[in-house]
Amino acid sequence: DDISEYPSMLELEQKLVAMIKEDEPFCAVFDDCLNKDFDDESCRPDVCPFKEAGCRYISSCFLDSIQDEYAIAIGYINEGKTLSSLVDAMEMGAAYAAAGAAGGGWGVGGAV
């Protein structure tokens, strides 16, 4: 086999990024945003940056039950506990208000 008949890794990556950008545009810039700590305003849109199906999928992460299961899985809380039981409603409200005022963008409310 002549190796020149195969595309280079750079060519493969460029084709893959182009396909991703066509299918889900925000995914094509996500790595750059992550590498730059989402500093650029375009990395923190006010509304969900994904197409409808992606927004529905990601929004499921905001469900209390999903957050609780994840917190249990990573050892943040014990089985049978909930994240909401860690912080009373007034502290949680203040933390979310402060995070929102900081301009976290869509779905980024900051840690509580």
Steps between C-alpha positions, in 0.01 A plus 500: 500500500616847411453716813445809284157370400372553855409843642725644769379532860469876447277443195287252696465742790402785267233284334367387837479857632318607182246219542448586867464870421234421242305272735540688832683835459570565870681166531753620244610789726456325835862379530634851439255638756603237754870568444440871561280446810196630309640855526361610163137619501424271204578204728227604746183555295185619678293221345581136435751492212408152381230388262167396658593139573830604658328759718248243623777252576717751687202642689445160658819567700317779681249256652552462875483122475780489240717737704442291813595175322817657365591643843453155656707336225796735554475477877390858558193389696396170658232266370156626605612864530427780254702799391219729607529361854854642523402863465186666627279683252616852592871420460435321172297794367774747593768283339304465175424872493869581545600251231240641262622853563850384411382427143550126494296456183250231405501206741798632696386603844817431695564248771288498813 
